[in-house]
Amino acid sequence: MTQHTLFIEMNPTADVLERILRITRHRGFTVANMQMSCASAMQVTVTSERPIALLTRQLDKLYDVQQCRLAPALERAVAARA
């Protein structure tokens, strides 16, 4: 399984986290790790054999998501060693 880390900036609404997790599950990804630094930003690590673009395109379409981006390759390599 391939592992990807996403950084998501979002509007702090009551149900945005629920929508993000539902889209993630429906697109065939499993959440391996999730961290929220505040009510408007989160880092989520997902695993799947499916292309990550299937998930990022759908998350970008959500009204409350301001930005969804993949972690740079260097940061993923450092996190894998930890």
PDB file of N, CA, C and O in Angstrom:
ATOM      1  N   MET A   1       0.829  -1.191   0.000  1.00  0.00           N
ATOM      2  CA  MET A   1       0.000   0.000   0.000  1.00  0.00           C
ATOM      3  C   MET A   1       0.867   1.247   0.000  1.00  0.00           C
ATOM      4  O   MET A   1       1.911   1.305   0.650  1.00  0.00           O
ATOM      5  N   THR A   2       0.414   2.224  -0.734  1.00  0.00           N
ATOM      6  CA  THR A   2       1.118   3.492  -0.817  1.00  0.00           C
ATOM      7  C   THR A   2       0.588   4.447   0.245  1.00  0.00           C
ATOM      8  O   THR A   2      -0.613   4.495   0.511  1.00  0.00           O
ATOM      9  N   GLN A   3       1.502   5.208   0.849  1.00  0.00           N
ATOM     10  CA  GLN A   3       1.133   6.136   1.908  1.00  0.00           C
ATOM     11  C   GLN A   3       1.403   7.561   1.434  1.00  0.00           C
ATOM     12  O   GLN A   3       2.457   7.847   0.867  1.00  0.00           O
ATOM     13  N   HIS A   4       0.440   8.450   1.673  1.00  0.00           N
ATOM     14  CA  HIS A   4       0.551   9.856   1.283  1.00  0.00           C
ATOM     15  C   HIS A   4       0.147  10.733   2.453  1.00  0.00           C
ATOM     16  O   HIS A   4      -0.739  10.377   3.230  1.00  0.00           O
ATOM     17  N   THR A   5       0.800  11.886   2.576  1.00  0.00           N
ATOM     18  CA  THR A   5       0.437  12.854   3.599  1.00  0.00           C
ATOM     19  C   THR A   5      -0.130  14.091   2.921  1.00  0.00           C
ATOM     20  O   THR A   5       0.478  14.652   2.008  1.00  0.00           O
ATOM     21  N   LEU A   6      -1.296  14.505   3.379  1.00  0.00           N
ATOM     22  CA  LEU A   6      -1.979  15.672   2.842  1.00  0.00           C
ATOM     23  C   LEU A   6      -2.046  16.761   3.901  1.00  0.00           C
ATOM     24  O   LEU A   6      -2.243  16.483   5.084  1.00  0.00           O
ATOM     25  N   PHE A   7      -1.880  18.007   3.461  1.00  0.00           N
ATOM     26  CA  PHE A   7      -2.090  19.170   4.305  1.00  0.00           C
ATOM     27  C   PHE A   7      -3.358  19.844   3.814  1.00  0.00           C
ATOM     28  O   PHE A   7      -3.457  20.206   2.641  1.00  0.00           O
ATOM     29  N   ILE A   8      -4.325  20.013   4.699  1.00  0.00           N
ATOM     30  CA  ILE A   8      -5.621  20.550   4.309  1.00  0.00           C
ATOM     31  C   ILE A   8      -5.916  21.791   5.136  1.00  0.00           C
ATOM     32  O   ILE A   8      -5.895  21.750   6.366  1.00  0.00           O
ATOM     33  N   GLU A   9      -6.192  22.902   4.446  1.00  0.00           N
ATOM     34  CA  GLU A   9      -6.638  24.128   5.095  1.00  0.00           C
ATOM     35  C   GLU A   9      -8.128  24.254   4.807  1.00  0.00           C
ATOM     36  O   GLU A   9      -8.567  24.070   3.672  1.00  0.00           O
ATOM     37  N   MET A  10      -8.904  24.571   5.844  1.00  0.00           N
ATOM     38  CA  MET A  10     -10.352  24.563   5.689  1.00  0.00           C
ATOM     39  C   MET A  10     -10.998  25.658   6.518  1.00  0.00           C
ATOM     40  O   MET A  10     -10.382  26.219   7.424  1.00  0.00           O
ATOM     41  N   ASN A  11     -12.243  25.950   6.195  1.00  0.00           N
ATOM     42  CA  ASN A  11     -13.032  26.881   6.998  1.00  0.00           C
ATOM     43  C   ASN A  11     -13.470  26.147   8.266  1.00  0.00           C
ATOM     44  O   ASN A  11     -13.843  24.976   8.201  1.00  0.00           O
ATOM     45  N   PRO A  12     -13.430  26.810   9.399  1.00  0.00           N
ATOM     46  CA  PRO A  12     -13.794  26.134  10.656  1.00  0.00           C
ATOM     47  C   PRO A  12     -15.303  26.024  10.836  1.00  0.00           C
ATOM     48  O   PRO A  12     -15.898  26.760  11.623  1.00  0.00           O
ATOM     49  N   THR A  13     -15.914  25.100  10.101  1.00  0.00           N
ATOM     50  CA  THR A  13     -17.349  24.864  10.242  1.00  0.00           C
ATOM     51  C   THR A  13     -17.578  23.573  11.024  1.00  0.00           C
ATOM     52  O   THR A  13     -16.657  22.786  11.238  1.00  0.00           O
ATOM     53  N   ALA A  14     -18.805  23.378  11.436  1.00  0.00           N
ATOM     54  CA  ALA A  14     -19.123  22.254  12.317  1.00  0.00           C
ATOM     55  C   ALA A  14     -18.938  20.892  11.658  1.00  0.00           C
ATOM     56  O   ALA A  14     -18.584  19.932  12.342  1.00  0.00           O
ATOM     57  N   ASP A  15     -19.166  20.781  10.366  1.00  0.00           N
ATOM     58  CA  ASP A  15     -19.160  19.456   9.742  1.00  0.00           C
ATOM     59  C   ASP A  15     -18.101  19.249   8.670  1.00  0.00           C
ATOM     60  O   ASP A  15     -18.161  18.256   7.944  1.00  0.00           O
ATOM     61  N   VAL A  16     -17.143  20.144   8.547  1.00  0.00           N
ATOM     62  CA  VAL A  16     -16.128  19.990   7.500  1.00  0.00           C
ATOM     63  C   VAL A  16     -15.267  18.746   7.721  1.00  0.00           C
ATOM     64  O   VAL A  16     -14.935  18.058   6.756  1.00  0.00           O
ATOM     65  N   LEU A  17     -14.903  18.445   8.951  1.00  0.00           N
ATOM     66  CA  LEU A  17     -14.095  17.260   9.227  1.00  0.00           C
ATOM     67  C   LEU A  17     -14.854  15.990   8.839  1.00  0.00           C
ATOM     68  O   LEU A  17     -14.282  15.057   8.276  1.00  0.00           O
ATOM     69  N   GLU A  18     -16.124  15.972   9.143  1.00  0.00           N
ATOM     70  CA  GLU A  18     -16.964  14.829   8.790  1.00  0.00           C
ATOM     71  C   GLU A  18     -17.003  14.619   7.271  1.00  0.00           C
ATOM     72  O   GLU A  18     -16.922  13.484   6.802  1.00  0.00           O
ATOM     73  N   ARG A  19     -17.124  15.694   6.512  1.00  0.00           N
ATOM     74  CA  ARG A  19     -17.138  15.603   5.044  1.00  0.00           C
ATOM     75  C   ARG A  19     -15.809  15.091   4.504  1.00  0.00           C
ATOM     76  O   ARG A  19     -15.783  14.248   3.607  1.00  0.00           O
ATOM     77  N   ILE A  20     -14.709  15.600   5.048  1.00  0.00           N
ATOM     78  CA  ILE A  20     -13.383  15.175   4.587  1.00  0.00           C
ATOM     79  C   ILE A  20     -13.189  13.684   4.820  1.00  0.00           C
ATOM     80  O   ILE A  20     -12.712  12.974   3.936  1.00  0.00           O
ATOM     81  N   LEU A  21     -13.554  13.210   5.997  1.00  0.00           N
ATOM     82  CA  LEU A  21     -13.387  11.795   6.306  1.00  0.00           C
ATOM     83  C   LEU A  21     -14.314  10.910   5.468  1.00  0.00           C
ATOM     84  O   LEU A  21     -13.929   9.807   5.080  1.00  0.00           O
ATOM     85  N   ARG A  22     -15.514  11.378   5.192  1.00  0.00           N
ATOM     86  CA  ARG A  22     -16.450  10.614   4.363  1.00  0.00           C
ATOM     87  C   ARG A  22     -15.929  10.481   2.930  1.00  0.00           C
ATOM     88  O   ARG A  22     -15.973   9.395   2.352  1.00  0.00           O
ATOM     89  N   ILE A  23     -15.439  11.581   2.359  1.00  0.00           N
ATOM     90  CA  ILE A  23     -14.873  11.543   1.001  1.00  0.00           C
ATOM     91  C   ILE A  23     -13.671  10.610   0.970  1.00  0.00           C
ATOM     92  O   ILE A  23     -13.512   9.836   0.026  1.00  0.00           O
ATOM     93  N   THR A  24     -12.827  10.673   1.988  1.00  0.00           N
ATOM     94  CA  THR A  24     -11.645   9.822   2.066  1.00  0.00           C
ATOM     95  C   THR A  24     -12.038   8.351   2.048  1.00  0.00           C
ATOM     96  O   THR A  24     -11.444   7.557   1.319  1.00  0.00           O
ATOM     97  N   ARG A  25     -13.011   7.993   2.825  1.00  0.00           N
ATOM     98  CA  ARG A  25     -13.469   6.599   2.887  1.00  0.00           C
ATOM     99  C   ARG A  25     -14.133   6.175   1.580  1.00  0.00           C
ATOM    100  O   ARG A  25     -13.883   5.074   1.089  1.00  0.00           O
ATOM    101  N   HIS A  26     -14.968   7.029   1.018  1.00  0.00           N
ATOM    102  CA  HIS A  26     -15.679   6.682  -0.217  1.00  0.00           C
ATOM    103  C   HIS A  26     -14.741   6.520  -1.410  1.00  0.00           C
ATOM    104  O   HIS A  26     -15.053   5.781  -2.344  1.00  0.00           O
ATOM    105  N   ARG A  27     -13.620   7.188  -1.391  1.00  0.00           N
ATOM    106  CA  ARG A  27     -12.652   7.086  -2.490  1.00  0.00           C
ATOM    107  C   ARG A  27     -11.684   5.914  -2.301  1.00  0.00           C
ATOM    108  O   ARG A  27     -10.793   5.715  -3.126  1.00  0.00           O
ATOM    109  N   GLY A  28     -11.848   5.141  -1.233  1.00  0.00           N
ATOM    110  CA  GLY A  28     -11.049   3.935  -1.033  1.00  0.00           C
ATOM    111  C   GLY A  28      -9.741   4.137  -0.306  1.00  0.00           C
ATOM    112  O   GLY A  28      -8.816   3.341  -0.470  1.00  0.00           O
ATOM    113  N   PHE A  29      -9.638   5.190   0.500  1.00  0.00           N
ATOM    114  CA  PHE A  29      -8.424   5.464   1.260  1.00  0.00           C
ATOM    115  C   PHE A  29      -8.679   5.200   2.740  1.00  0.00           C
ATOM    116  O   PHE A  29      -9.798   5.355   3.228  1.00  0.00           O
ATOM    117  N   THR A  30      -7.630   4.801   3.440  1.00  0.00           N
ATOM    118  CA  THR A  30      -7.695   4.550   4.875  1.00  0.00           C
ATOM    119  C   THR A  30      -6.851   5.596   5.594  1.00  0.00           C
ATOM    120  O   THR A  30      -5.711   5.850   5.205  1.00  0.00           O
ATOM    121  N   VAL A  31      -7.400   6.196   6.628  1.00  0.00           N
ATOM    122  CA  VAL A  31      -6.655   7.189   7.410  1.00  0.00           C
ATOM    123  C   VAL A  31      -5.706   6.451   8.337  1.00  0.00           C
ATOM    124  O   VAL A  31      -6.140   5.664   9.179  1.00  0.00           O
ATOM    125  N   ALA A  32      -4.403   6.703   8.183  1.00  0.00           N
ATOM    126  CA  ALA A  32      -3.391   6.077   9.028  1.00  0.00           C
ATOM    127  C   ALA A  32      -3.011   6.987  10.191  1.00  0.00           C
ATOM    128  O   ALA A  32      -2.670   6.509  11.273  1.00  0.00           O
ATOM    129  N   ASN A  33      -3.071   8.304   9.965  1.00  0.00           N
ATOM    130  CA  ASN A  33      -2.702   9.268  10.995  1.00  0.00           C
ATOM    131  C   ASN A  33      -3.396  10.585  10.681  1.00  0.00           C
ATOM    132  O   ASN A  33      -3.547  10.951   9.516  1.00  0.00           O
ATOM    133  N   MET A  34      -3.819  11.299  11.728  1.00  0.00           N
ATOM    134  CA  MET A  34      -4.478  12.580  11.516  1.00  0.00           C
ATOM    135  C   MET A  34      -4.106  13.510  12.657  1.00  0.00           C
ATOM    136  O   MET A  34      -4.170  13.137  13.828  1.00  0.00           O
ATOM    137  N   GLN A  35      -3.713  14.735  12.294  1.00  0.00           N
ATOM    138  CA  GLN A  35      -3.369  15.740  13.302  1.00  0.00           C
ATOM    139  C   GLN A  35      -4.026  17.056  12.917  1.00  0.00           C
ATOM    140  O   GLN A  35      -3.969  17.479  11.763  1.00  0.00           O
ATOM    141  N   MET A  36      -4.644  17.692  13.892  1.00  0.00           N
ATOM    142  CA  MET A  36      -5.224  19.019  13.666  1.00  0.00           C
ATOM    143  C   MET A  36      -4.498  20.004  14.565  1.00  0.00           C
ATOM    144  O   MET A  36      -4.472  19.840  15.785  1.00  0.00           O
ATOM    145  N   SER A  37      -3.910  21.023  13.963  1.00  0.00           N
ATOM    146  CA  SER A  37      -3.186  22.008  14.750  1.00  0.00           C
ATOM    147  C   SER A  37      -4.120  23.102  15.261  1.00  0.00           C
ATOM    148  O   SER A  37      -3.862  23.710  16.299  1.00  0.00           O
ATOM    149  N   CYS A  38      -5.181  23.343  14.544  1.00  0.00           N
ATOM    150  CA  CYS A  38      -6.210  24.290  14.971  1.00  0.00           C
ATOM    151  C   CYS A  38      -7.489  23.902  14.243  1.00  0.00           C
ATOM    152  O   CYS A  38      -7.513  22.904  13.523  1.00  0.00           O
ATOM    153  N   ALA A  39      -8.515  24.655  14.416  1.00  0.00           N
ATOM    154  CA  ALA A  39      -9.798  24.292  13.807  1.00  0.00           C
ATOM    155  C   ALA A  39      -9.826  24.494  12.299  1.00  0.00           C
ATOM    156  O   ALA A  39     -10.799  24.123  11.643  1.00  0.00           O
ATOM    157  N   SER A  40      -8.766  25.080  11.740  1.00  0.00           N
ATOM    158  CA  SER A  40      -8.800  25.365  10.306  1.00  0.00           C
ATOM    159  C   SER A  40      -7.672  24.706   9.514  1.00  0.00           C
ATOM    160  O   SER A  40      -7.518  24.998   8.328  1.00  0.00           O
ATOM    161  N   ALA A  41      -6.883  23.832  10.124  1.00  0.00           N
ATOM    162  CA  ALA A  41      -5.807  23.155   9.395  1.00  0.00           C
ATOM    163  C   ALA A  41      -5.612  21.749   9.944  1.00  0.00           C
ATOM    164  O   ALA A  41      -5.733  21.507  11.144  1.00  0.00           O
ATOM    165  N   MET A  42      -5.307  20.832   9.037  1.00  0.00           N
ATOM    166  CA  MET A  42      -5.059  19.463   9.460  1.00  0.00           C
ATOM    167  C   MET A  42      -4.049  18.798   8.544  1.00  0.00           C
ATOM    168  O   MET A  42      -3.867  19.184   7.389  1.00  0.00           O
ATOM    169  N   GLN A  43      -3.401  17.788   9.099  1.00  0.00           N
ATOM    170  CA  GLN A  43      -2.467  16.949   8.346  1.00  0.00           C
ATOM    171  C   GLN A  43      -2.997  15.530   8.475  1.00  0.00           C
ATOM    172  O   GLN A  43      -3.217  15.043   9.584  1.00  0.00           O
ATOM    173  N   VAL A  44      -3.199  14.876   7.357  1.00  0.00           N
ATOM    174  CA  VAL A  44      -3.741  13.529   7.385  1.00  0.00           C
ATOM    175  C   VAL A  44      -2.884  12.623   6.498  1.00  0.00           C
ATOM    176  O   VAL A  44      -2.542  12.981   5.371  1.00  0.00           O
ATOM    177  N   THR A  45      -2.548  11.459   7.021  1.00  0.00           N
ATOM    178  CA  THR A  45      -1.800  10.455   6.266  1.00  0.00           C
ATOM    179  C   THR A  45      -2.767   9.351   5.890  1.00  0.00           C
ATOM    180  O   THR A  45      -3.434   8.771   6.747  1.00  0.00           O
ATOM    181  N   VAL A  46      -2.834   9.065   4.594  1.00  0.00           N
ATOM    182  CA  VAL A  46      -3.755   8.048   4.091  1.00  0.00           C
ATOM    183  C   VAL A  46      -2.974   6.954   3.374  1.00  0.00           C
ATOM    184  O   VAL A  46      -1.869   7.183   2.881  1.00  0.00           O
ATOM    185  N   THR A  47      -3.564   5.759   3.321  1.00  0.00           N
ATOM    186  CA  THR A  47      -2.960   4.642   2.606  1.00  0.00           C
ATOM    187  C   THR A  47      -3.979   4.072   1.627  1.00  0.00           C
ATOM    188  O   THR A  47      -5.176   4.024   1.910  1.00  0.00           O
ATOM    189  N   SER A  48      -3.479   3.642   0.468  1.00  0.00           N
ATOM    190  CA  SER A  48      -4.324   3.008  -0.532  1.00  0.00           C
ATOM    191  C   SER A  48      -3.470   2.631  -1.734  1.00  0.00           C
ATOM    192  O   SER A  48      -2.364   3.139  -1.916  1.00  0.00           O
ATOM    193  N   GLU A  49      -3.997   1.742  -2.538  1.00  0.00           N
ATOM    194  CA  GLU A  49      -3.363   1.396  -3.809  1.00  0.00           C
ATOM    195  C   GLU A  49      -3.859   2.304  -4.929  1.00  0.00           C
ATOM    196  O   GLU A  49      -3.316   2.284  -6.034  1.00  0.00           O
ATOM    197  N   ARG A  50      -4.873   3.087  -4.649  1.00  0.00           N
ATOM    198  CA  ARG A  50      -5.463   3.966  -5.655  1.00  0.00           C
ATOM    199  C   ARG A  50      -4.613   5.224  -5.812  1.00  0.00           C
ATOM    200  O   ARG A  50      -3.899   5.602  -4.882  1.00  0.00           O
ATOM    201  N   PRO A  51      -4.677   5.878  -6.973  1.00  0.00           N
ATOM    202  CA  PRO A  51      -3.925   7.136  -7.179  1.00  0.00           C
ATOM    203  C   PRO A  51      -4.422   8.232  -6.237  1.00  0.00           C
ATOM    204  O   PRO A  51      -5.626   8.401  -6.046  1.00  0.00           O
ATOM    205  N   ILE A  52      -3.499   8.957  -5.665  1.00  0.00           N
ATOM    206  CA  ILE A  52      -3.846   9.995  -4.683  1.00  0.00           C
ATOM    207  C   ILE A  52      -4.630  11.131  -5.330  1.00  0.00           C
ATOM    208  O   ILE A  52      -5.367  11.837  -4.641  1.00  0.00           O
ATOM    209  N   ALA A  53      -4.488  11.318  -6.624  1.00  0.00           N
ATOM    210  CA  ALA A  53      -5.224  12.379  -7.317  1.00  0.00           C
ATOM    211  C   ALA A  53      -6.731  12.172  -7.226  1.00  0.00           C
ATOM    212  O   ALA A  53      -7.486  13.143  -7.268  1.00  0.00           O
ATOM    213  N   LEU A  54      -7.184  10.926  -7.104  1.00  0.00           N
ATOM    214  CA  LEU A  54      -8.613  10.662  -6.944  1.00  0.00           C
ATOM    215  C   LEU A  54      -9.158  11.323  -5.684  1.00  0.00           C
ATOM    216  O   LEU A  54     -10.293  11.801  -5.663  1.00  0.00           O
ATOM    217  N   LEU A  55      -8.355  11.346  -4.654  1.00  0.00           N
ATOM    218  CA  LEU A  55      -8.782  11.943  -3.387  1.00  0.00           C
ATOM    219  C   LEU A  55      -8.584  13.460  -3.384  1.00  0.00           C
ATOM    220  O   LEU A  55      -9.485  14.200  -2.990  1.00  0.00           O
ATOM    221  N   THR A  56      -7.434  13.920  -3.812  1.00  0.00           N
ATOM    222  CA  THR A  56      -7.150  15.362  -3.732  1.00  0.00           C
ATOM    223  C   THR A  56      -8.101  16.184  -4.600  1.00  0.00           C
ATOM    224  O   THR A  56      -8.503  17.280  -4.208  1.00  0.00           O
ATOM    225  N   ARG A  57      -8.463  15.666  -5.772  1.00  0.00           N
ATOM    226  CA  ARG A  57      -9.408  16.390  -6.633  1.00  0.00           C
ATOM    227  C   ARG A  57     -10.766  16.534  -5.954  1.00  0.00           C
ATOM    228  O   ARG A  57     -11.392  17.591  -6.032  1.00  0.00           O
ATOM    229  N   GLN A  58     -11.217  15.482  -5.294  1.00  0.00           N
ATOM    230  CA  GLN A  58     -12.516  15.527  -4.619  1.00  0.00           C
ATOM    231  C   GLN A  58     -12.488  16.446  -3.399  1.00  0.00           C
ATOM    232  O   GLN A  58     -13.450  17.173  -3.149  1.00  0.00           O
ATOM    233  N   LEU A  59     -11.396  16.418  -2.643  1.00  0.00           N
ATOM    234  CA  LEU A  59     -11.299  17.285  -1.471  1.00  0.00           C
ATOM    235  C   LEU A  59     -11.243  18.750  -1.882  1.00  0.00           C
ATOM    236  O   LEU A  59     -11.820  19.604  -1.210  1.00  0.00           O
ATOM    237  N   ASP A  60     -10.556  19.048  -2.978  1.00  0.00           N
ATOM    238  CA  ASP A  60     -10.490  20.430  -3.464  1.00  0.00           C
ATOM    239  C   ASP A  60     -11.863  20.964  -3.865  1.00  0.00           C
ATOM    240  O   ASP A  60     -12.084  22.174  -3.838  1.00  0.00           O
ATOM    241  N   LYS A  61     -12.772  20.091  -4.231  1.00  0.00           N
ATOM    242  CA  LYS A  61     -14.109  20.507  -4.654  1.00  0.00           C
ATOM    243  C   LYS A  61     -15.030  20.842  -3.479  1.00  0.00           C
ATOM    244  O   LYS A  61     -16.061  21.487  -3.667  1.00  0.00           O
ATOM    245  N   LEU A  62     -14.668  20.411  -2.274  1.00  0.00           N
ATOM    246  CA  LEU A  62     -15.505  20.706  -1.118  1.00  0.00           C
ATOM    247  C   LEU A  62     -15.535  22.211  -0.857  1.00  0.00           C
ATOM    248  O   LEU A  62     -14.506  22.884  -0.921  1.00  0.00           O
ATOM    249  N   TYR A  63     -16.703  22.719  -0.569  1.00  0.00           N
ATOM    250  CA  TYR A  63     -16.894  24.147  -0.369  1.00  0.00           C
ATOM    251  C   TYR A  63     -16.029  24.699   0.766  1.00  0.00           C
ATOM    252  O   TYR A  63     -15.454  25.780   0.636  1.00  0.00           O
ATOM    253  N   ASP A  64     -15.933  23.973   1.863  1.00  0.00           N
ATOM    254  CA  ASP A  64     -15.222  24.455   3.047  1.00  0.00           C
ATOM    255  C   ASP A  64     -13.716  24.213   3.008  1.00  0.00           C
ATOM    256  O   ASP A  64     -13.004  24.684   3.895  1.00  0.00           O
ATOM    257  N   VAL A  65     -13.212  23.499   2.012  1.00  0.00           N
ATOM    258  CA  VAL A  65     -11.776  23.252   1.913  1.00  0.00           C
ATOM    259  C   VAL A  65     -11.148  24.373   1.086  1.00  0.00           C
ATOM    260  O   VAL A  65     -11.498  24.576  -0.076  1.00  0.00           O
ATOM    261  N   GLN A  66     -10.220  25.090   1.703  1.00  0.00           N
ATOM    262  CA  GLN A  66      -9.542  26.184   1.021  1.00  0.00           C
ATOM    263  C   GLN A  66      -8.387  25.672   0.171  1.00  0.00           C
ATOM    264  O   GLN A  66      -8.162  26.154  -0.940  1.00  0.00           O
ATOM    265  N   GLN A  67      -7.651  24.683   0.704  1.00  0.00           N
ATOM    266  CA  GLN A  67      -6.495  24.147  -0.017  1.00  0.00           C
ATOM    267  C   GLN A  67      -6.226  22.731   0.457  1.00  0.00           C
ATOM    268  O   GLN A  67      -6.339  22.431   1.646  1.00  0.00           O
ATOM    269  N   CYS A  68      -5.870  21.863  -0.482  1.00  0.00           N
ATOM    270  CA  CYS A  68      -5.468  20.494  -0.189  1.00  0.00           C
ATOM    271  C   CYS A  68      -4.216  20.221  -0.997  1.00  0.00           C
ATOM    272  O   CYS A  68      -4.242  20.255  -2.227  1.00  0.00           O
ATOM    273  N   ARG A  69      -3.119  19.949  -0.304  1.00  0.00           N
ATOM    274  CA  ARG A  69      -1.863  19.718  -1.034  1.00  0.00           C
ATOM    275  C   ARG A  69      -1.122  18.535  -0.440  1.00  0.00           C
ATOM    276  O   ARG A  69      -1.255  18.220   0.743  1.00  0.00           O
ATOM    277  N   LEU A  70      -0.336  17.889  -1.294  1.00  0.00           N
ATOM    278  CA  LEU A  70       0.500  16.764  -0.861  1.00  0.00           C
ATOM    279  C   LEU A  70       1.742  17.276  -0.162  1.00  0.00           C
ATOM    280  O   LEU A  70       2.248  18.352  -0.483  1.00  0.00           O
ATOM    281  N   ALA A  71       2.228  16.504   0.791  1.00  0.00           N
ATOM    282  CA  ALA A  71       3.484  16.840   1.459  1.00  0.00           C
ATOM    283  C   ALA A  71       4.618  16.690   0.451  1.00  0.00           C
ATOM    284  O   ALA A  71       4.589  15.778  -0.376  1.00  0.00           O
ATOM    285  N   PRO A  72       5.612  17.566   0.507  1.00  0.00           N
ATOM    286  CA  PRO A  72       6.775  17.407  -0.364  1.00  0.00           C
ATOM    287  C   PRO A  72       7.471  16.065  -0.112  1.00  0.00           C
ATOM    288  O   PRO A  72       7.398  15.522   0.990  1.00  0.00           O
ATOM    289  N   ALA A  73       8.137  15.542  -1.124  1.00  0.00           N
ATOM    290  CA  ALA A  73       8.783  14.228  -1.034  1.00  0.00           C
ATOM    291  C   ALA A  73       9.797  14.173   0.106  1.00  0.00           C
ATOM    292  O   ALA A  73       9.900  13.148   0.779  1.00  0.00           O
ATOM    293  N   LEU A  74      10.532  15.230   0.334  1.00  0.00           N
ATOM    294  CA  LEU A  74      11.539  15.241   1.392  1.00  0.00           C
ATOM    295  C   LEU A  74      10.887  15.089   2.761  1.00  0.00           C
ATOM    296  O   LEU A  74      11.392  14.349   3.605  1.00  0.00           O
ATOM    297  N   GLU A  75       9.777  15.775   2.991  1.00  0.00           N
ATOM    298  CA  GLU A  75       9.097  15.662   4.273  1.00  0.00           C
ATOM    299  C   GLU A  75       8.550  14.259   4.477  1.00  0.00           C
ATOM    300  O   GLU A  75       8.570  13.751   5.598  1.00  0.00           O
ATOM    301  N   ARG A  76       8.064  13.625   3.420  1.00  0.00           N
ATOM    302  CA  ARG A  76       7.561  12.257   3.544  1.00  0.00           C
ATOM    303  C   ARG A  76       8.707  11.310   3.894  1.00  0.00           C
ATOM    304  O   ARG A  76       8.522  10.399   4.701  1.00  0.00           O
ATOM    305  N   ALA A  77       9.884  11.506   3.306  1.00  0.00           N
ATOM    306  CA  ALA A  77      11.027  10.628   3.581  1.00  0.00           C
ATOM    307  C   ALA A  77      11.465  10.774   5.046  1.00  0.00           C
ATOM    308  O   ALA A  77      11.786   9.780   5.696  1.00  0.00           O
ATOM    309  N   VAL A  78      11.478  11.986   5.557  1.00  0.00           N
ATOM    310  CA  VAL A  78      11.868  12.214   6.951  1.00  0.00           C
ATOM    311  C   VAL A  78      10.840  11.598   7.886  1.00  0.00           C
ATOM    312  O   VAL A  78      11.214  10.994   8.891  1.00  0.00           O
ATOM    313  N   ALA A  79       9.563  11.735   7.584  1.00  0.00           N
ATOM    314  CA  ALA A  79       8.517  11.183   8.433  1.00  0.00           C
ATOM    315  C   ALA A  79       8.548   9.658   8.424  1.00  0.00           C
ATOM    316  O   ALA A  79       8.217   9.033   9.432  1.00  0.00           O
ATOM    317  N   ALA A  80       8.932   9.063   7.329  1.00  0.00           N
ATOM    318  CA  ALA A  80       8.992   7.600   7.239  1.00  0.00           C
ATOM    319  C   ALA A  80      10.112   7.035   8.122  1.00  0.00           C
ATOM    320  O   ALA A  80       9.992   5.929   8.648  1.00  0.00           O
ATOM    321  N   ARG A  81      11.192   7.794   8.279  1.00  0.00           N
ATOM    322  CA  ARG A  81      12.305   7.335   9.105  1.00  0.00           C
ATOM    323  C   ARG A  81      12.009   7.445  10.594  1.00  0.00           C
ATOM    324  O   ARG A  81      12.590   6.719  11.401  1.00  0.00           O
ATOM    325  N   ALA A  82      11.107   8.350  10.959  1.00  0.00           N
ATOM    326  CA  ALA A  82      10.820   8.610  12.376  1.00  0.00           C
ATOM    327  C   ALA A  82      10.019   7.502  13.016  1.00  0.00           C
ATOM    328  O   ALA A  82       9.701   7.577  14.203  1.00  0.00           O
TER     329      ALA A  82
END
